[in-house]
Amino acid sequence: FRGRMEVTLRASLGHLHIRRMDLASARDELEAAERLARSHGTPTSRALILNNLGIVHNQSNDFPRARTCFLRADRLFRRAGETHGTIHIACNLATIAAKMGDAAGAREWLERASRLLAHQPGKRLEFVVGLARGMAAHALGEMAAAVEAFEKAIPLGRELGDTQFVNFAEVYLAEALAACGRYGDALGRLRSASRASAKSPPAFRRMVASRLLLLETLLGRRQAAGAAGKSLERIPRTEVFLIEAWNDL
């Protein structure tokens, strides 16, 4: 009993640290939880922990290690007959494939997620799959497709109350809109994200401020660009390396 409780506690703490974008703490808790779960967990609990550990590696820009975690989680979910879990994993693997430049692999995982979704319909899973379509298209540079996917997914996410994922999707949608030359629409999305970001982690607030700085500069709005730049300077840097690299650009 004590072992199972420790697995649950560490897995919960790891998930909480992910939401706060404290990746180092999340990794420590989840790795400890995964080790304990080998003796005290179920296939489903191990799969959930590995999925979250994969998310940490993804956000840390370690895509091969993230892929390994997701594939291990996929095997465990399938062994347990957990269709919902396999859909989430397929979406995560599609995003990783896209980030690694594997367009065919990304599409294959998205097709798998869509086939499974047909047998397990629901707004939550529809949102997850739609978000993955947008992220994969964005990573592959298919910006028109990314716009289409995000514009369909975001209203679903709002309806479900999934504020954090919706906020990130708004930023990626803004990037895709800007890449398509729709600067006004992109600016509107970023301002919406900025209004919603007051209580968000610093990494997200820096994402919004840096992209506002870029767009306001492109539009020749010096005063607004200056305000965005000052806002960016006030927000502390984080250890989310991939996000900060884009912020610095």
Phi, psi and chi 1 to 4 in degrees:
 res  aa     phi    psi   chi1   chi2   chi3   chi4
   1 PHE       -  -44.6  175.1   77.0      -      -
   2 ARG   -61.7  -40.7 -178.3  176.1  178.4  178.4
   3 GLY   -62.6  -42.9      -      -      -      -
   4 ARG   -63.8  -39.8  -68.2 -163.6  -58.8  -87.8
   5 MET   -65.4  -38.8  -71.6  -60.8  -64.9      -
   6 GLU   -67.2  -38.5 -171.6  172.5   -4.5      -
   7 VAL   -58.2  -48.5  169.4      -      -      -
   8 THR   -61.9  -43.6  -59.2      -      -      -
   9 LEU   -64.3  -48.4  175.2   61.4      -      -
  10 ARG   -67.5  -38.7  -73.4 -173.7  174.2  -84.7
  11 ALA   -64.0  -39.8      -      -      -      -
  12 SER   -66.7  -41.8  -62.0      -      -      -
  13 LEU   -63.7  -40.5  -74.2  171.0      -      -
  14 GLY   -60.8  -43.6      -      -      -      -
  15 HIS   -64.0  -40.8 -175.8 -101.6      -      -
  16 LEU   -61.9  -42.6  179.0   62.0      -      -
  17 HIS   -64.8  -34.5  -71.9  -49.5      -      -
  18 ILE   -61.6  -46.4  -70.3  174.0      -      -
  19 ARG   -60.5  -31.5  -59.1  -71.8  -73.2 -170.4
  20 ARG   -88.1   -2.6  -67.1  174.7  174.1  171.4
  21 MET    61.8   32.6  -59.2 -168.2   76.4      -
  22 ASP   -96.5   84.5 -179.7   -5.2      -      -
  23 LEU   -71.2  -36.0  -59.6 -177.0      -      -
  24 ALA   -63.3  -46.1      -      -      -      -
  25 SER   -66.5  -39.1  -62.2      -      -      -
  26 ALA   -61.4  -44.9      -      -      -      -
  27 ARG   -61.6  -44.1 -177.6  172.7   55.3 -108.6
  28 ASP   -61.0  -47.6  -70.2  -15.6      -      -
  29 GLU   -66.7  -42.2  -66.4  -66.2  -11.3      -
  30 LEU   -71.2  -36.9  -68.9  166.8      -      -
  31 GLU   -65.4  -39.5  -74.3  178.8  -14.0      -
  32 ALA   -65.6  -42.5      -      -      -      -
  33 ALA   -62.3  -40.5      -      -      -      -
  34 GLU   -66.5  -39.9 -160.2  -82.7  -35.0      -
  35 ARG   -62.3  -44.5  -73.1 -167.6  -62.3  -89.7
  36 LEU   -66.7  -36.5  -75.1  165.1      -      -
  37 ALA   -66.8  -20.2      -      -      -      -
  38 ARG   -62.9  -30.5  -64.7  171.8 -164.3  171.7
  39 SER  -103.4  -30.4  -58.4      -      -      -
  40 HIS  -118.5    1.2  -58.4  -71.1      -      -
  41 GLY  -108.6  175.0      -      -      -      -
  42 THR  -101.2  165.5   64.4      -      -      -
  43 PRO   -54.5  -38.8  -28.8   37.0      -      -
  44 THR   -67.2  -44.2  -61.5      -      -      -
  45 SER   -65.7  -38.8   65.8      -      -      -
  46 ARG   -63.8  -41.0  -77.2 -171.1   65.4 -160.8
  47 ALA   -63.1  -41.8      -      -      -      -
  48 LEU   -63.0  -41.4  -71.1  168.2      -      -
  49 ILE   -65.2  -45.0  -68.0  165.3      -      -
  50 LEU   -64.2  -36.1  -76.3  164.3      -      -
  51 ASN   -61.4  -46.5  178.0   56.1      -      -
  52 ASN   -66.7  -35.6  -79.3  -25.1      -      -
  53 LEU   -65.7  -37.1 -166.7   53.3      -      -
  54 GLY   -62.6  -38.6      -      -      -      -
  55 ILE   -62.8  -41.2  -70.2  169.8      -      -
  56 VAL   -61.5  -46.3  169.9      -      -      -
  57 HIS   -65.1  -37.1  -69.1  -46.6      -      -
  58 ASN   -60.8  -49.6  174.7   28.1      -      -
  59 GLN   -68.7  -19.0  -66.8 -178.0   -1.9      -
  60 SER   -90.7    4.5  -58.9      -      -      -
  61 ASN    71.4   22.5 -156.2   24.2      -      -
  62 ASP  -105.6   77.4 -170.3  -14.6      -      -
  63 PHE   -68.2  -39.2  -56.9  138.4      -      -
  64 PRO   -60.6  -41.9  -26.2   36.6      -      -
  65 ARG   -69.0  -37.2 -171.7  170.9  -66.9 -179.1
  66 ALA   -61.1  -44.1      -      -      -      -
  67 ARG   -60.4  -41.9 -175.8  175.4 -176.6  -86.8
  68 THR   -60.8  -44.5  -62.9      -      -      -
  69 CYS   -62.7  -44.3  -72.9      -      -      -
  70 PHE   -65.1  -39.3  -69.9  140.2      -      -
  71 LEU   -66.2  -39.1  -73.2  171.5      -      -
  72 ARG   -64.6  -41.5  -70.9  175.3   62.9 -163.9
  73 ALA   -64.2  -39.1      -      -      -      -
  74 ASP   -60.1  -44.3 -178.1   58.3      -      -
  75 ARG   -61.7  -41.1  -72.4 -167.9  -67.8  -89.9
  76 LEU   -69.0  -41.9  -70.8  165.7      -      -
  77 PHE   -62.3  -43.4  -86.5  134.1      -      -
  78 ARG   -65.6  -37.6  -74.6 -168.9  -75.4  113.0
  79 ARG   -62.5  -35.8 -175.2 -170.9  -53.0  170.9
  80 ALA   -86.0   -4.2      -      -      -      -
  81 GLY    70.3   29.4      -      -      -      -
  82 GLU   -93.1   92.2  -68.9  -79.3   -6.3      -
  83 THR   -65.5  -40.8  -55.8      -      -      -
  84 HIS   -57.6  -43.9  -79.0   62.4      -      -
  85 GLY   -64.7  -40.0      -      -      -      -
  86 THR   -67.5  -29.6   56.9      -      -      -
  87 ILE   -66.4  -46.0  -68.4  173.0      -      -
  88 HIS   -59.0  -44.1  -81.2  -91.3      -      -
  89 ILE   -65.3  -42.6  -67.3  -64.6      -      -
  90 ALA   -59.0  -39.6      -      -      -      -
  91 CYS   -65.7  -42.8  -70.3      -      -      -
  92 ASN   -64.8  -40.6  -72.3  -24.5      -      -
  93 LEU   -68.3  -32.4  -77.2  163.9      -      -
  94 ALA   -63.8  -43.4      -      -      -      -
  95 THR   -64.4  -43.1  -57.2      -      -      -
  96 ILE   -63.2  -44.4  -68.6  -63.9      -      -
  97 ALA   -58.3  -43.7      -      -      -      -
  98 ALA   -63.6  -42.8      -      -      -      -
  99 LYS   -64.7  -26.9  -71.5 -178.0  175.5 -178.3
 100 MET   -90.7    6.7  -64.0  176.8   73.6      -
 101 GLY    81.6   13.1      -      -      -      -
 102 ASP   -96.7   83.8 -179.2    6.0      -      -
 103 ALA   -64.1  -42.3      -      -      -      -
 104 ALA   -63.2  -42.4      -      -      -      -
 105 GLY   -63.8  -40.8      -      -      -      -
 106 ALA   -61.3  -44.7      -      -      -      -
 107 ARG   -66.7  -37.0  -67.5 -172.6 -180.0   98.9
 108 GLU   -62.8  -43.9 -176.8  177.4  -22.2      -
 109 TRP   -68.6  -37.2  -76.4  111.4      -      -
 110 LEU   -66.1  -38.6  -74.0  170.6      -      -
 111 GLU   -63.8  -39.5  -72.8  169.4    5.2      -
 112 ARG   -62.8  -45.5  177.9 -178.6  172.6 -175.1
 113 ALA   -59.7  -41.3      -      -      -      -
 114 SER   -66.5  -39.1  -63.9      -      -      -
 115 ARG   -63.4  -43.1  -72.5 -164.2  -57.1  -88.9
 116 LEU   -66.9  -37.9  -68.6  168.9      -      -
 117 LEU   -61.5  -33.9  179.4   61.6      -      -
 118 ALA   -60.8  -26.7      -      -      -      -
 119 HIS   -97.5  -10.0  -62.2  -72.3      -      -
 120 GLN  -134.2   61.3  -65.3  -78.7  -24.2      -
 121 PRO   -66.4  151.7   25.5  -33.7      -      -
 122 GLY   166.6  149.7      -      -      -      -
 123 LYS   -64.9  -37.5  -71.0 -176.5  178.9  179.4
 124 ARG   -61.9  -49.4  168.2   65.4   58.9 -176.9
 125 LEU   -69.9  -33.5  -70.2  174.9      -      -
 126 GLU   -62.4  -39.3 -173.3  179.5  -16.2      -
 127 PHE   -64.2  -44.3  171.3   59.8      -      -
 128 VAL   -60.4  -46.2  169.4      -      -      -
 129 VAL   -67.9  -41.5  174.5      -      -      -
 130 GLY   -63.1  -40.6      -      -      -      -
 131 LEU   -63.9  -40.9 -165.4   62.0      -      -
 132 ALA   -64.8  -37.6      -      -      -      -
 133 ARG   -60.6  -43.2  -72.4 -169.4 -178.5  -78.0
 134 GLY   -65.5  -44.5      -      -      -      -
 135 MET   -65.2  -41.7  -68.8  -59.4  -62.1      -
 136 ALA   -65.6  -44.9      -      -      -      -
 137 ALA   -61.9  -42.1      -      -      -      -
 138 HIS   -60.6  -47.0 -176.0  -76.1      -      -
 139 ALA   -64.5  -30.0      -      -      -      -
 140 LEU   -87.6   -0.1  -68.7  167.4      -      -
 141 GLY    78.6   15.2      -      -      -      -
 142 GLU   -93.8   75.8  -60.8  169.4   -3.5      -
 143 MET   -70.7  -34.4  -66.3  -53.7 -179.1      -
 144 ALA   -64.1  -41.6      -      -      -      -
 145 ALA   -65.9  -36.9      -      -      -      -
 146 ALA   -63.6  -43.5      -      -      -      -
 147 VAL   -58.6  -47.8  168.0      -      -      -
 148 GLU   -59.7  -44.9 -178.8  180.0   -2.1      -
 149 ALA   -67.2  -45.7      -      -      -      -
 150 PHE   -66.0  -39.5  -75.8  132.8      -      -
 151 GLU   -65.4  -26.3  -74.0 -176.7  -23.3      -
 152 LYS   -81.8  -37.6  -71.4  179.8 -179.8  177.7
 153 ALA   -77.5  -38.5      -      -      -      -
 154 ILE   -59.5  -45.5  -74.1  171.1      -      -
 155 PRO   -59.6  -36.7  -25.3   35.6      -      -
 156 LEU   -62.9  -43.9  -91.7  177.2      -      -
 157 GLY   -62.7  -39.4      -      -      -      -
 158 ARG   -63.8  -42.8  -75.5 -153.6 -174.5   97.8
 159 GLU   -61.1  -36.0 -172.6  177.3  -22.3      -
 160 LEU   -81.2  -11.8  -67.0  164.4      -      -
 161 GLY    78.5   21.0      -      -      -      -
 162 ASP   -88.5   75.5 -158.2  -27.9      -      -
 163 THR   -60.9  -44.3  -54.5      -      -      -
 164 GLN   -63.9  -47.7 -173.2  169.4   30.7      -
 165 PHE   -66.8  -36.7  -80.6  112.5      -      -
 166 VAL   -63.4  -43.1  166.1      -      -      -
 167 ASN   -60.9  -45.4  -73.1  -14.6      -      -
 168 PHE   -63.8  -39.9  -84.9  100.6      -      -
 169 ALA   -62.6  -36.2      -      -      -      -
 170 GLU   -60.9  -41.0  -71.9  -86.0   17.3      -
 171 VAL   -67.0  -45.5  173.1      -      -      -
 172 TYR   -66.7  -34.8  -71.3  116.1      -      -
 173 LEU   -63.7  -42.4  172.5   56.0      -      -
 174 ALA   -60.0  -41.6      -      -      -      -
 175 GLU   -61.6  -43.6  -70.2 -178.6   -8.2      -
 176 ALA   -65.8  -40.8      -      -      -      -
 177 LEU   -62.4  -42.7  -72.7  165.3      -      -
 178 ALA   -62.9  -40.4      -      -      -      -
 179 ALA   -64.9  -24.8      -      -      -      -
 180 CYS   -90.4    4.8  -67.2      -      -      -
 181 GLY    82.5    9.6      -      -      -      -
 182 ARG   -96.1   68.6  -65.2  169.9   56.4 -177.0
 183 TYR   -64.8  -39.8  -63.1  128.4      -      -
 184 GLY   -62.1  -45.2      -      -      -      -
 185 ASP   -63.8  -39.8  -68.7  -23.9      -      -
 186 ALA   -62.9  -42.9      -      -      -      -
 187 LEU   -62.3  -41.0 -165.8   58.2      -      -
 188 GLY   -61.7  -41.9      -      -      -      -
 189 ARG   -64.1  -42.3  -67.0  -74.3 -179.1  173.2
 190 LEU   -68.1  -37.3  -73.6  173.9      -      -
 191 ARG   -65.5  -38.2  -74.4  173.8  174.7  167.2
 192 SER   -62.2  -44.2  173.3      -      -      -
 193 ALA   -64.9  -37.2      -      -      -      -
 194 SER   -63.6  -42.8  179.6      -      -      -
 195 ARG   -62.9  -31.7  -71.4 -168.4  -65.7  -89.6
 196 ALA   -89.5   -1.2      -      -      -      -
 197 SER   -99.4    4.7   71.1      -      -      -
 198 ALA   -55.4  -39.0      -      -      -      -
 199 LYS  -103.0   12.7  -63.7 -178.6  179.3  179.9
 200 SER   -82.2  161.6  -63.2      -      -      -
 201 PRO   -60.0  153.3  -22.8   33.5      -      -
 202 PRO   -55.4  -37.2  -26.6   34.8      -      -
 203 ALA   -58.9  -40.4      -      -      -      -
 204 PHE   -70.7  -43.2  176.6   74.8      -      -
 205 ARG   -61.9  -35.4  -73.3 -175.2  -77.9  127.8
 206 ARG   -68.8  -36.5  -76.4  178.7   57.6   81.3
 207 MET   -56.4  -48.9  -76.3  179.9   70.8      -
 208 VAL   -64.6  -48.5  175.1      -      -      -
 209 ALA   -62.9  -41.3      -      -      -      -
 210 SER   -66.3  -37.0   63.0      -      -      -
 211 ARG   -76.4  -31.7  -74.3  147.5 -177.9   81.9
 212 LEU   -64.0  -41.7  -82.9  170.6      -      -
 213 LEU   -58.3  -45.8  170.9   59.5      -      -
 214 LEU   -62.6  -48.9  172.9   62.4      -      -
 215 LEU   -67.9  -42.8  -88.1  178.6      -      -
 216 GLU   -62.8  -35.4  -62.1  -72.5   16.2      -
 217 THR   -67.1  -45.2  -59.1      -      -      -
 218 LEU   -60.3  -33.5  -72.9  172.0      -      -
 219 LEU   -86.4    0.7  -67.9  169.4      -      -
 220 GLY    73.1   22.5      -      -      -      -
 221 ARG   -97.5   85.5  -63.2  158.6   53.2   94.5
 222 ARG   -63.7  -42.0  -66.5 -176.0  179.3 -180.0
 223 GLN   -65.4  -45.4 -173.3  172.8   -6.2      -
 224 ALA   -65.8  -38.0      -      -      -      -
 225 ALA   -64.4  -40.8      -      -      -      -
 226 GLY   -62.1  -40.5      -      -      -      -
 227 ALA   -65.0  -40.8      -      -      -      -
 228 ALA   -65.3  -39.3      -      -      -      -
 229 GLY   -63.8  -41.5      -      -      -      -
 230 LYS   -66.8  -38.4  -70.5  178.5 -178.8  177.3
 231 SER   -61.3  -42.1  176.3      -      -      -
 232 LEU   -62.3  -40.8 -179.8   60.7      -      -
 233 GLU   -66.1  -31.2  -69.9  172.9    0.0      -
 234 ARG   -76.0  -22.5  -73.2 -165.2  -62.6  -91.4
 235 ILE   -87.0  126.0  -54.9  168.1      -      -
 236 PRO   -63.5  142.4   21.2  -31.6      -      -
 237 ARG   -65.4  156.9  -68.9 -176.9   64.6   84.8
 238 THR  -123.6  179.3   71.0      -      -      -
 239 GLU   -99.9   14.5  -64.9 -177.4    1.6      -
 240 VAL   -83.7   87.9 -172.0      -      -      -
 241 PHE   -61.5  -44.8  -58.5  116.6      -      -
 242 LEU   -63.7  -45.3 -178.0   59.7      -      -
 243 ILE   -62.3  -44.1  -72.2  177.6      -      -
 244 GLU   -66.9  -32.5  -69.4  -66.2    1.4      -
 245 ALA   -62.4  -42.3      -      -      -      -
 246 TRP   -68.6  -38.2  -79.7  108.1      -      -
 247 ASN   -59.2  -40.0  -67.7  -15.9      -      -
 248 ASP   -68.3  -28.7  -69.7  -20.7      -      -
 249 LEU   -64.7      -  -70.2  175.9      -      -
